[in-house]
Amino acid sequence: MRTLNYAARGVDEATDVLAFPIDDQAHETGPRELRDVFICPEKATDVTEAAIHGTLHLCGFDHETDSGEMLELQAKIMAELR
């Protein structure tokens, strides 16, 4: 995961989840073709939540630039699964 994170984001450390879309709409919102969600179980506190998190990124959400919408939706999905 550390190698993937460095190659994709230039961050030289492991992370819990990385998501890679098929299309090249890195800075656009809206629907995207889904591709891969990589999860590092050693870093993820909840693998299901990490999968949801990565999938939301593939759907165009970005918690680093939104006003909390992505994490709110993530919490709602997790609550519905429980």
N, C-alpha and C positions, 0 to 999 in steps of 0.2 A: 504494500500500500504506500509505503514511503516513496518508492521509485515512481509509481503512478502519479502521486501527488506532486512530486517534483517535476515530472515531465509535463503534466497538465497545467499546473498552477505556479510552478517555480517555488513551491514551499517544501523545504527539505525535512519533512517530518511526516509520520503516519497520521492519518485522519480516520474518522469513523466511517464515512461514506463519500463516494465520488460517483457522479452521474455523467454519462457521456451520450449526447443525442446523436442521431444519424445525420440530421441536417446541420447546416452551418448558420444557425440563427442565434448565436451566442448572446446578442444584445437586444433581441426582440422578445416580446411577450406573446403569449397565445399558444395554441396547440403546436406540438412538435412531434416528429417521429421519434419513438422511443428506441433506445439501443441498450445500453449497459448501465447497471447500477452495481458498483463494487462496494462490498461491506467488509470492514475489518472487525471481526467479532471481539478481538482484544481491546479495541477502542470504543466500540458501540456498547452503550449500556443496555440497549434494547434493540435487537436485530430487526424486529417488526417495524419499530419506529424509524430506524435507519432506512429501511426499504421504502417506507412512505415518504420520508424526507427526500431521498434521491429521486423518487418518482415525481414528486411535486416540482423539483428542479427541472426534470425533463418536460414537465407541463408548462414551463415558462415562469414559475415562481422563483423569487430570489430574496431570501430573508435579509441579505446584506444591503438591499436597496429599497425594499418595500417598507410599509409602515406597520409591520407586524402581521399582515394578512396571511403569509405563508405559515408561520408558526401557529397562528390561530386555527387555520384549516387543518394543520397537522394534528393539533390537540383534539379537534372535533372528530377527526377520523379515528384517532386512537380511542377516544371515549366510546364511539359507536362499536368498535371491535371488542370492547370489554364487556 
